[in-house]
Amino acid sequence: MREKSWKYIVTFQTTTAAMAFESLCAKENVPGRLIPVPKELSSGCGLAWCVPFESADLIDNLIKKENPLYDKASKVWH
């Protein structure tokens, strides 16, 4: 069994937004991967970007750079 650790989860309204974020992260060399949205959360498209919690600031900065109106993120024990 895997050891539990804090993860930083970003959810998306659409699959297109999730795929665009994945491309942006690849271009910017940002860690993480697309996962199904954890059952504790809900999302329009069912996809989420997941990174170790230690990378949360990196993800927040990337999102704010791309979308200055961003103000939401969720922390999930996974």
Phi and psi restraints in degrees (range 20) as a CNS / XPLOR table:
assign (resid 1 and name C) (resid 2 and name N)
       (resid 2 and name CA) (resid 2 and name C) 1.0 -71.7 20.0 2
assign (resid 2 and name N) (resid 2 and name CA)
       (resid 2 and name C) (resid 3 and name N) 1.0 146.9 20.0 2
assign (resid 2 and name C) (resid 3 and name N)
       (resid 3 and name CA) (resid 3 and name C) 1.0 -72.9 20.0 2
assign (resid 3 and name N) (resid 3 and name CA)
       (resid 3 and name C) (resid 4 and name N) 1.0 135.9 20.0 2
assign (resid 3 and name C) (resid 4 and name N)
       (resid 4 and name CA) (resid 4 and name C) 1.0 -76.6 20.0 2
assign (resid 4 and name N) (resid 4 and name CA)
       (resid 4 and name C) (resid 5 and name N) 1.0 143.3 20.0 2
assign (resid 4 and name C) (resid 5 and name N)
       (resid 5 and name CA) (resid 5 and name C) 1.0 -150.4 20.0 2
assign (resid 5 and name N) (resid 5 and name CA)
       (resid 5 and name C) (resid 6 and name N) 1.0 159.2 20.0 2
assign (resid 5 and name C) (resid 6 and name N)
       (resid 6 and name CA) (resid 6 and name C) 1.0 -70.2 20.0 2
assign (resid 6 and name N) (resid 6 and name CA)
       (resid 6 and name C) (resid 7 and name N) 1.0 138.2 20.0 2
assign (resid 6 and name C) (resid 7 and name N)
       (resid 7 and name CA) (resid 7 and name C) 1.0 -123.6 20.0 2
assign (resid 7 and name N) (resid 7 and name CA)
       (resid 7 and name C) (resid 8 and name N) 1.0 153.2 20.0 2
assign (resid 7 and name C) (resid 8 and name N)
       (resid 8 and name CA) (resid 8 and name C) 1.0 -107.0 20.0 2
assign (resid 8 and name N) (resid 8 and name CA)
       (resid 8 and name C) (resid 9 and name N) 1.0 124.3 20.0 2
assign (resid 8 and name C) (resid 9 and name N)
       (resid 9 and name CA) (resid 9 and name C) 1.0 -117.9 20.0 2
assign (resid 9 and name N) (resid 9 and name CA)
       (resid 9 and name C) (resid 10 and name N) 1.0 131.3 20.0 2
assign (resid 9 and name C) (resid 10 and name N)
       (resid 10 and name CA) (resid 10 and name C) 1.0 -116.4 20.0 2
assign (resid 10 and name N) (resid 10 and name CA)
       (resid 10 and name C) (resid 11 and name N) 1.0 123.6 20.0 2
assign (resid 10 and name C) (resid 11 and name N)
       (resid 11 and name CA) (resid 11 and name C) 1.0 -101.9 20.0 2
assign (resid 11 and name N) (resid 11 and name CA)
       (resid 11 and name C) (resid 12 and name N) 1.0 163.9 20.0 2
assign (resid 11 and name C) (resid 12 and name N)
       (resid 12 and name CA) (resid 12 and name C) 1.0 -133.8 20.0 2
assign (resid 12 and name N) (resid 12 and name CA)
       (resid 12 and name C) (resid 13 and name N) 1.0 150.5 20.0 2
assign (resid 12 and name C) (resid 13 and name N)
       (resid 13 and name CA) (resid 13 and name C) 1.0 -77.2 20.0 2
assign (resid 13 and name N) (resid 13 and name CA)
       (resid 13 and name C) (resid 14 and name N) 1.0 -30.9 20.0 2
assign (resid 13 and name C) (resid 14 and name N)
       (resid 14 and name CA) (resid 14 and name C) 1.0 -134.0 20.0 2
assign (resid 14 and name N) (resid 14 and name CA)
       (resid 14 and name C) (resid 15 and name N) 1.0 157.1 20.0 2
assign (resid 14 and name C) (resid 15 and name N)
       (resid 15 and name CA) (resid 15 and name C) 1.0 -64.5 20.0 2
assign (resid 15 and name N) (resid 15 and name CA)
       (resid 15 and name C) (resid 16 and name N) 1.0 -35.8 20.0 2
assign (resid 15 and name C) (resid 16 and name N)
       (resid 16 and name CA) (resid 16 and name C) 1.0 -59.8 20.0 2
assign (resid 16 and name N) (resid 16 and name CA)
       (resid 16 and name C) (resid 17 and name N) 1.0 -42.5 20.0 2
assign (resid 16 and name C) (resid 17 and name N)
       (resid 17 and name CA) (resid 17 and name C) 1.0 -64.4 20.0 2
assign (resid 17 and name N) (resid 17 and name CA)
       (resid 17 and name C) (resid 18 and name N) 1.0 -40.7 20.0 2
assign (resid 17 and name C) (resid 18 and name N)
       (resid 18 and name CA) (resid 18 and name C) 1.0 -62.7 20.0 2
assign (resid 18 and name N) (resid 18 and name CA)
       (resid 18 and name C) (resid 19 and name N) 1.0 -44.6 20.0 2
assign (resid 18 and name C) (resid 19 and name N)
       (resid 19 and name CA) (resid 19 and name C) 1.0 -67.5 20.0 2
assign (resid 19 and name N) (resid 19 and name CA)
       (resid 19 and name C) (resid 20 and name N) 1.0 -37.7 20.0 2
assign (resid 19 and name C) (resid 20 and name N)
       (resid 20 and name CA) (resid 20 and name C) 1.0 -64.9 20.0 2
assign (resid 20 and name N) (resid 20 and name CA)
       (resid 20 and name C) (resid 21 and name N) 1.0 -39.5 20.0 2
assign (resid 20 and name C) (resid 21 and name N)
       (resid 21 and name CA) (resid 21 and name C) 1.0 -66.8 20.0 2
assign (resid 21 and name N) (resid 21 and name CA)
       (resid 21 and name C) (resid 22 and name N) 1.0 -39.6 20.0 2
assign (resid 21 and name C) (resid 22 and name N)
       (resid 22 and name CA) (resid 22 and name C) 1.0 -59.6 20.0 2
assign (resid 22 and name N) (resid 22 and name CA)
       (resid 22 and name C) (resid 23 and name N) 1.0 -43.8 20.0 2
assign (resid 22 and name C) (resid 23 and name N)
       (resid 23 and name CA) (resid 23 and name C) 1.0 -64.3 20.0 2
assign (resid 23 and name N) (resid 23 and name CA)
       (resid 23 and name C) (resid 24 and name N) 1.0 -41.8 20.0 2
assign (resid 23 and name C) (resid 24 and name N)
       (resid 24 and name CA) (resid 24 and name C) 1.0 -61.9 20.0 2
assign (resid 24 and name N) (resid 24 and name CA)
       (resid 24 and name C) (resid 25 and name N) 1.0 -44.8 20.0 2
assign (resid 24 and name C) (resid 25 and name N)
       (resid 25 and name CA) (resid 25 and name C) 1.0 -63.6 20.0 2
assign (resid 25 and name N) (resid 25 and name CA)
       (resid 25 and name C) (resid 26 and name N) 1.0 -39.1 20.0 2
assign (resid 25 and name C) (resid 26 and name N)
       (resid 26 and name CA) (resid 26 and name C) 1.0 -63.9 20.0 2
assign (resid 26 and name N) (resid 26 and name CA)
       (resid 26 and name C) (resid 27 and name N) 1.0 -43.4 20.0 2
assign (resid 26 and name C) (resid 27 and name N)
       (resid 27 and name CA) (resid 27 and name C) 1.0 -63.4 20.0 2
assign (resid 27 and name N) (resid 27 and name CA)
       (resid 27 and name C) (resid 28 and name N) 1.0 -39.0 20.0 2
assign (resid 27 and name C) (resid 28 and name N)
       (resid 28 and name CA) (resid 28 and name C) 1.0 -89.5 20.0 2
assign (resid 28 and name N) (resid 28 and name CA)
       (resid 28 and name C) (resid 29 and name N) 1.0 2.0 20.0 2
assign (resid 28 and name C) (resid 29 and name N)
       (resid 29 and name CA) (resid 29 and name C) 1.0 58.0 20.0 2
assign (resid 29 and name N) (resid 29 and name CA)
       (resid 29 and name C) (resid 30 and name N) 1.0 44.2 20.0 2
assign (resid 29 and name C) (resid 30 and name N)
       (resid 30 and name CA) (resid 30 and name C) 1.0 -97.6 20.0 2
assign (resid 30 and name N) (resid 30 and name CA)
       (resid 30 and name C) (resid 31 and name N) 1.0 134.6 20.0 2
assign (resid 30 and name C) (resid 31 and name N)
       (resid 31 and name CA) (resid 31 and name C) 1.0 -70.2 20.0 2
assign (resid 31 and name N) (resid 31 and name CA)
       (resid 31 and name C) (resid 32 and name N) 1.0 163.2 20.0 2
assign (resid 31 and name C) (resid 32 and name N)
       (resid 32 and name CA) (resid 32 and name C) 1.0 129.4 20.0 2
assign (resid 32 and name N) (resid 32 and name CA)
       (resid 32 and name C) (resid 33 and name N) 1.0 179.3 20.0 2
assign (resid 32 and name C) (resid 33 and name N)
       (resid 33 and name CA) (resid 33 and name C) 1.0 -159.5 20.0 2
assign (resid 33 and name N) (resid 33 and name CA)
       (resid 33 and name C) (resid 34 and name N) 1.0 158.3 20.0 2
assign (resid 33 and name C) (resid 34 and name N)
       (resid 34 and name CA) (resid 34 and name C) 1.0 -78.7 20.0 2
assign (resid 34 and name N) (resid 34 and name CA)
       (resid 34 and name C) (resid 35 and name N) 1.0 137.5 20.0 2
assign (resid 34 and name C) (resid 35 and name N)
       (resid 35 and name CA) (resid 35 and name C) 1.0 -137.1 20.0 2
assign (resid 35 and name N) (resid 35 and name CA)
       (resid 35 and name C) (resid 36 and name N) 1.0 163.1 20.0 2
assign (resid 35 and name C) (resid 36 and name N)
       (resid 36 and name CA) (resid 36 and name C) 1.0 -65.1 20.0 2
assign (resid 36 and name N) (resid 36 and name CA)
       (resid 36 and name C) (resid 37 and name N) 1.0 144.6 20.0 2
assign (resid 36 and name C) (resid 37 and name N)
       (resid 37 and name CA) (resid 37 and name C) 1.0 -60.9 20.0 2
assign (resid 37 and name N) (resid 37 and name CA)
       (resid 37 and name C) (resid 38 and name N) 1.0 129.5 20.0 2
assign (resid 37 and name C) (resid 38 and name N)
       (resid 38 and name CA) (resid 38 and name C) 1.0 -58.8 20.0 2
assign (resid 38 and name N) (resid 38 and name CA)
       (resid 38 and name C) (resid 39 and name N) 1.0 149.6 20.0 2
assign (resid 38 and name C) (resid 39 and name N)
       (resid 39 and name CA) (resid 39 and name C) 1.0 -62.8 20.0 2
assign (resid 39 and name N) (resid 39 and name CA)
       (resid 39 and name C) (resid 40 and name N) 1.0 -20.3 20.0 2
assign (resid 39 and name C) (resid 40 and name N)
       (resid 40 and name CA) (resid 40 and name C) 1.0 -72.9 20.0 2
assign (resid 40 and name N) (resid 40 and name CA)
       (resid 40 and name C) (resid 41 and name N) 1.0 -15.1 20.0 2
assign (resid 40 and name C) (resid 41 and name N)
       (resid 41 and name CA) (resid 41 and name C) 1.0 -116.7 20.0 2
assign (resid 41 and name N) (resid 41 and name CA)
       (resid 41 and name C) (resid 42 and name N) 1.0 169.6 20.0 2
assign (resid 41 and name C) (resid 42 and name N)
       (resid 42 and name CA) (resid 42 and name C) 1.0 -133.7 20.0 2
assign (resid 42 and name N) (resid 42 and name CA)
       (resid 42 and name C) (resid 43 and name N) 1.0 152.1 20.0 2
assign (resid 42 and name C) (resid 43 and name N)
       (resid 43 and name CA) (resid 43 and name C) 1.0 -153.1 20.0 2
assign (resid 43 and name N) (resid 43 and name CA)
       (resid 43 and name C) (resid 44 and name N) 1.0 151.6 20.0 2
assign (resid 43 and name C) (resid 44 and name N)
       (resid 44 and name CA) (resid 44 and name C) 1.0 -60.7 20.0 2
assign (resid 44 and name N) (resid 44 and name CA)
       (resid 44 and name C) (resid 45 and name N) 1.0 -37.8 20.0 2
assign (resid 44 and name C) (resid 45 and name N)
       (resid 45 and name CA) (resid 45 and name C) 1.0 -107.8 20.0 2
assign (resid 45 and name N) (resid 45 and name CA)
       (resid 45 and name C) (resid 46 and name N) 1.0 -13.4 20.0 2
assign (resid 45 and name C) (resid 46 and name N)
       (resid 46 and name CA) (resid 46 and name C) 1.0 87.8 20.0 2
assign (resid 46 and name N) (resid 46 and name CA)
       (resid 46 and name C) (resid 47 and name N) 1.0 2.1 20.0 2
assign (resid 46 and name C) (resid 47 and name N)
       (resid 47 and name CA) (resid 47 and name C) 1.0 -112.4 20.0 2
assign (resid 47 and name N) (resid 47 and name CA)
       (resid 47 and name C) (resid 48 and name N) 1.0 149.3 20.0 2
assign (resid 47 and name C) (resid 48 and name N)
       (resid 48 and name CA) (resid 48 and name C) 1.0 -142.9 20.0 2
assign (resid 48 and name N) (resid 48 and name CA)
       (resid 48 and name C) (resid 49 and name N) 1.0 154.0 20.0 2
assign (resid 48 and name C) (resid 49 and name N)
       (resid 49 and name CA) (resid 49 and name C) 1.0 -96.8 20.0 2
assign (resid 49 and name N) (resid 49 and name CA)
       (resid 49 and name C) (resid 50 and name N) 1.0 130.5 20.0 2
assign (resid 49 and name C) (resid 50 and name N)
       (resid 50 and name CA) (resid 50 and name C) 1.0 -123.4 20.0 2
assign (resid 50 and name N) (resid 50 and name CA)
       (resid 50 and name C) (resid 51 and name N) 1.0 131.1 20.0 2
assign (resid 50 and name C) (resid 51 and name N)
       (resid 51 and name CA) (resid 51 and name C) 1.0 -138.7 20.0 2
assign (resid 51 and name N) (resid 51 and name CA)
       (resid 51 and name C) (resid 52 and name N) 1.0 158.9 20.0 2
assign (resid 51 and name C) (resid 52 and name N)
       (resid 52 and name CA) (resid 52 and name C) 1.0 -59.2 20.0 2
assign (resid 52 and name N) (resid 52 and name CA)
       (resid 52 and name C) (resid 53 and name N) 1.0 146.7 20.0 2
assign (resid 52 and name C) (resid 53 and name N)
       (resid 53 and name CA) (resid 53 and name C) 1.0 -57.4 20.0 2
assign (resid 53 and name N) (resid 53 and name CA)
       (resid 53 and name C) (resid 54 and name N) 1.0 -28.3 20.0 2
assign (resid 53 and name C) (resid 54 and name N)
       (resid 54 and name CA) (resid 54 and name C) 1.0 -62.4 20.0 2
assign (resid 54 and name N) (resid 54 and name CA)
       (resid 54 and name C) (resid 55 and name N) 1.0 -20.3 20.0 2
assign (resid 54 and name C) (resid 55 and name N)
       (resid 55 and name CA) (resid 55 and name C) 1.0 -94.7 20.0 2
assign (resid 55 and name N) (resid 55 and name CA)
       (resid 55 and name C) (resid 56 and name N) 1.0 7.4 20.0 2
assign (resid 55 and name C) (resid 56 and name N)
       (resid 56 and name CA) (resid 56 and name C) 1.0 -57.1 20.0 2
assign (resid 56 and name N) (resid 56 and name CA)
       (resid 56 and name C) (resid 57 and name N) 1.0 -45.1 20.0 2
assign (resid 56 and name C) (resid 57 and name N)
       (resid 57 and name CA) (resid 57 and name C) 1.0 -62.9 20.0 2
assign (resid 57 and name N) (resid 57 and name CA)
       (resid 57 and name C) (resid 58 and name N) 1.0 -38.9 20.0 2
assign (resid 57 and name C) (resid 58 and name N)
       (resid 58 and name CA) (resid 58 and name C) 1.0 -60.9 20.0 2
assign (resid 58 and name N) (resid 58 and name CA)
       (resid 58 and name C) (resid 59 and name N) 1.0 -44.8 20.0 2
assign (resid 58 and name C) (resid 59 and name N)
       (resid 59 and name CA) (resid 59 and name C) 1.0 -66.7 20.0 2
assign (resid 59 and name N) (resid 59 and name CA)
       (resid 59 and name C) (resid 60 and name N) 1.0 -45.7 20.0 2
assign (resid 59 and name C) (resid 60 and name N)
       (resid 60 and name CA) (resid 60 and name C) 1.0 -57.6 20.0 2
assign (resid 60 and name N) (resid 60 and name CA)
       (resid 60 and name C) (resid 61 and name N) 1.0 -45.0 20.0 2
assign (resid 60 and name C) (resid 61 and name N)
       (resid 61 and name CA) (resid 61 and name C) 1.0 -63.4 20.0 2
assign (resid 61 and name N) (resid 61 and name CA)
       (resid 61 and name C) (resid 62 and name N) 1.0 -40.1 20.0 2
assign (resid 61 and name C) (resid 62 and name N)
       (resid 62 and name CA) (resid 62 and name C) 1.0 -63.8 20.0 2
assign (resid 62 and name N) (resid 62 and name CA)
       (resid 62 and name C) (resid 63 and name N) 1.0 -45.0 20.0 2
assign (resid 62 and name C) (resid 63 and name N)
       (resid 63 and name CA) (resid 63 and name C) 1.0 -64.8 20.0 2
assign (resid 63 and name N) (resid 63 and name CA)
       (resid 63 and name C) (resid 64 and name N) 1.0 -44.6 20.0 2
assign (resid 63 and name C) (resid 64 and name N)
       (resid 64 and name CA) (resid 64 and name C) 1.0 -63.5 20.0 2
assign (resid 64 and name N) (resid 64 and name CA)
       (resid 64 and name C) (resid 65 and name N) 1.0 -35.7 20.0 2
assign (resid 64 and name C) (resid 65 and name N)
       (resid 65 and name CA) (resid 65 and name C) 1.0 -64.6 20.0 2
assign (resid 65 and name N) (resid 65 and name CA)
       (resid 65 and name C) (resid 66 and name N) 1.0 -40.8 20.0 2
assign (resid 65 and name C) (resid 66 and name N)
       (resid 66 and name CA) (resid 66 and name C) 1.0 -82.9 20.0 2
assign (resid 66 and name N) (resid 66 and name CA)
       (resid 66 and name C) (resid 67 and name N) 1.0 -30.9 20.0 2
assign (resid 66 and name C) (resid 67 and name N)
       (resid 67 and name CA) (resid 67 and name C) 1.0 -143.6 20.0 2
assign (resid 67 and name N) (resid 67 and name CA)
       (resid 67 and name C) (resid 68 and name N) 1.0 92.2 20.0 2
assign (resid 67 and name C) (resid 68 and name N)
       (resid 68 and name CA) (resid 68 and name C) 1.0 -62.0 20.0 2
assign (resid 68 and name N) (resid 68 and name CA)
       (resid 68 and name C) (resid 69 and name N) 1.0 -15.7 20.0 2
assign (resid 68 and name C) (resid 69 and name N)
       (resid 69 and name CA) (resid 69 and name C) 1.0 -84.8 20.0 2
assign (resid 69 and name N) (resid 69 and name CA)
       (resid 69 and name C) (resid 70 and name N) 1.0 -5.7 20.0 2
assign (resid 69 and name C) (resid 70 and name N)
       (resid 70 and name CA) (resid 70 and name C) 1.0 -60.4 20.0 2
assign (resid 70 and name N) (resid 70 and name CA)
       (resid 70 and name C) (resid 71 and name N) 1.0 134.5 20.0 2
assign (resid 70 and name C) (resid 71 and name N)
       (resid 71 and name CA) (resid 71 and name C) 1.0 -150.4 20.0 2
assign (resid 71 and name N) (resid 71 and name CA)
       (resid 71 and name C) (resid 72 and name N) 1.0 16.4 20.0 2
assign (resid 71 and name C) (resid 72 and name N)
       (resid 72 and name CA) (resid 72 and name C) 1.0 -126.7 20.0 2
assign (resid 72 and name N) (resid 72 and name CA)
       (resid 72 and name C) (resid 73 and name N) 1.0 138.5 20.0 2
assign (resid 72 and name C) (resid 73 and name N)
       (resid 73 and name CA) (resid 73 and name C) 1.0 -159.9 20.0 2
assign (resid 73 and name N) (resid 73 and name CA)
       (resid 73 and name C) (resid 74 and name N) 1.0 159.5 20.0 2
assign (resid 73 and name C) (resid 74 and name N)
       (resid 74 and name CA) (resid 74 and name C) 1.0 -127.7 20.0 2
assign (resid 74 and name N) (resid 74 and name CA)
       (resid 74 and name C) (resid 75 and name N) 1.0 141.3 20.0 2
assign (resid 74 and name C) (resid 75 and name N)
       (resid 75 and name CA) (resid 75 and name C) 1.0 -104.9 20.0 2
assign (resid 75 and name N) (resid 75 and name CA)
       (resid 75 and name C) (resid 76 and name N) 1.0 131.0 20.0 2
assign (resid 75 and name C) (resid 76 and name N)
       (resid 76 and name CA) (resid 76 and name C) 1.0 -135.3 20.0 2
assign (resid 76 and name N) (resid 76 and name CA)
       (resid 76 and name C) (resid 77 and name N) 1.0 134.7 20.0 2
assign (resid 76 and name C) (resid 77 and name N)
       (resid 77 and name CA) (resid 77 and name C) 1.0 -80.3 20.0 2
assign (resid 77 and name N) (resid 77 and name CA)
       (resid 77 and name C) (resid 78 and name N) 1.0 117.0 20.0 2
